[in-house]
Amino acid sequence: MIRKRKFSEYLKHLLKLPFSYQSRHHAPDYVFLGALALIIVIGLMMLSSASSVTGFKEHGDSYYFFKHQLLVGFLPGLILFFWAAQMDFRTWKKKAFLMLIVCVVILLAVFIPGLGKNYGKTQSWLKLGPISFQPAETVKLFFLVYLATWLEKRGERNLQDLKYGLIPFLTSLGIISTLILAQPDIGTLIIILASCLTVYFIAKAPYRHLLLIGAGVLVIFFLAVQIAPYRLARITAFLNSDVDPQGISYHITQAKIAVGSGGILGLGIGKSRQKFDYLPEVYGDSIFAVIAEEMGFIFCVILLALFLTVAIRGFKIARAAPDNFSQFLTVGIISWFIFEAFINIAAMIGLFPITGIPLPFISYGGTALAISLLGVGIVTNISKQTKPY
């Protein structure tokens, strides 16, 4: 009888829904989760439309990329989300240093012949048998876990010190940044730097340290532009999109045509003209332009409102987080999502240079979607343990 009772209790615990809560917990932030759920539904719907032409042309299946996103991104991501939402967020703190080691190892592995895989101009993929994934997407989350743990242990007082604060921070961030820059993947580097510096700022780092870091970042990007002329071409196209509409300005020109063609209400879902081999990266970085073309201005405003809701509710969760680690980690994850969304959308309407940054939860990319959902799961678990807000 005792064994049966223990087994039934274990089974009950195992089948417990991630949204259920123990006596010390409360319900998660359903507004935060609802906004993200709507973004993901919109993303899958629009990916199905945006990728249909390329899918049929390259694979003989209009739904090829949609199916791949479901099987490789959404379903694994959903499993990771449920797992992380149920697991206490403090568990991540115990694995922080291991996660830093994993970040370095997988970023180095992309340069090993037979393991690393090229995609365009970047050496940014790992291929392990039938499985391919993008290590830099994993680093976005894993390094934030390490950083949040390190900042909590250091404390505000030690952060003021150059030896115990700035130098160790720059050392770890510098190693990760160098490995990503070597791929090279400037878009991912921008997001990692932006989210990490936001967390560093929230941890009350001295302004003089932030100014020094800002100056260093500017030098790095200046050198990156000098090394690769195509980056200078992107900046030139951003400053003057009419300079070469069939050359360096082609991408932004086609994106603006797509956005402008949508008008107020759009052409209708599935009726984009720009996806017929006019707009580059139509189901990836440029998917917002297709959304604007097919669904129109009003729908885009609704999508922006959903991302704004994620930001507001996410930062409210961070403000009411039970400890510094959970606060720093939540700020980092939400900053990562919002910086990606802002830069991607701004690039498609000509307010920011095109950098290859995807639209989170919407652009095609199985690794990106799965890891993003894992991050959402962690924030969900934190939201179940917040103080009232």
C-alpha positions, 0 to 999 in steps of 0.5 A, a space after each residue: 500500500 505504501 509503495 502504491 501510494 508513493 507511486 501514485 503521488 510521484 505520477 501525480 507530480 510528474 503529470 502536474 501542469 506547468 501552470 499549476 502552483 504550489 502553496 508558495 507560488 501563485 499563478 503566472 502572468 497570463 497577460 505576458 503568456 497570452 501576448 506571446 502566444 498570439 505573436 507565435 500564432 501570427 508568426 506561424 501563420 505568416 511564415 506559412 504564407 511568406 515561405 510558400 513560393 520559396 518552399 515550392 521552388 526549392 523543395 516542391 512543397 509550399 509548406 516545407 518551411 512551415 512544417 520544418 518550423 513546427 517540427 524543429 522549432 515549435 514542438 521542441 520549444 514547447 517541450 522546453 517551455 513546459 519543462 522550464 516553466 515547471 522547474 524552479 528558476 534557482 536550478 539554473 543558477 547552479 549550472 551557470 559556470 557550466 553554461 559559460 563553458 558550453 557557450 565557449 565550446 559550441 562557439 569554437 566547434 563551428 570552426 572544426 571541419 566536419 562539424 561547422 557549417 557555412 550559411 552565406 558568409 557566416 560559419 555559424 552552424 553546427 551539424 551533428 548527424 541529422 541535427 543542425 543548430 545555431 550555437 549563437 542562439 543558444 549562447 544568447 540565453 546561456 550567457 545571460 544565465 551566467 551573467 545574472 549569476 555572476 552579477 548577483 554574487 559580485 553585488 553592487 559594491 564589488 561592481 564599483 571596483 575596476 578589478 572585481 567588476 569591469 575587468 571580469 565582466 569585459 573578459 567573459 563578454 570579450 571572449 564570447 564576442 570575439 568568437 561570434 565576431 569570428 564567424 562573423 555574425 554581427 547581428 547576433 553580436 549586437 543582440 548579445 551586447 545590447 542585452 548584456 549591457 542592459 543587465 549590467 546597467 540594471 545591476 547598478 554598474 558605474 556610469 564611467 564603466 558603461 561609457 568605457 564599454 560604449 567606446 570599446 563597442 564603437 571601436 569594435 564595430 568600426 573595425 568590423 566595418 573596415 574589415 568587411 566592405 559589405 557592412 559599409 555598403 549596408 550603412 551606405 544603403 541605410 543613409 541613402 536608400 536611393 544610391 543604388 536600388 539594384 545593388 547595395 540598396 536593393 534589399 531595403 528598396 524591396 522591403 519599402 515597396 512591400 511595406 508601402 504596398 500593404 496600405 492600411 488593410 493590406 493585400 490579403 493573406 497569401 497575396 504578397 507580390 514581393 515574396 515572388 523572388 523580389 524580397 531577399 530573406 523573405 521568410 527570415 529577416 524580411 518577414 515583417 515586410 511581408 506581414 505589412 504587405 499582406 495584412 496592412 498598417 493596422 495589423 502591424 500596429 497590433 503586432 507592435 502592441 503585442 511586443 510592447 505588452 511583452 516588454 511591459 509585463 516582462 519588466 514588471 515581472 523583473 521588478 517584482 522578482 524574488 531575488 537579484 538573479 531572477 531580476 537580472 535574468 528576466 531583464 536580460 531575456 526580455 531585452 533580448 526579445 525586444 531589441 531583436 523585434 525593434 531592430 528587425 522592424 526598424 530595418 524593414 522600414 529604413 530606420 536602422 541598417 539591415 543587420 540580419 537580425 530575425 523577428 523573434 517568434 516569427 522569422 524562420 529558424 528552429 534553433 531561435 524559436 526553441 531557445 526563445 521558448 525556453 527563455 519564456 519558460 524561465 520567465 514564466 517560472 519566475 512570474 509564479 514567484 514574484 511579489 505583488 505588482 
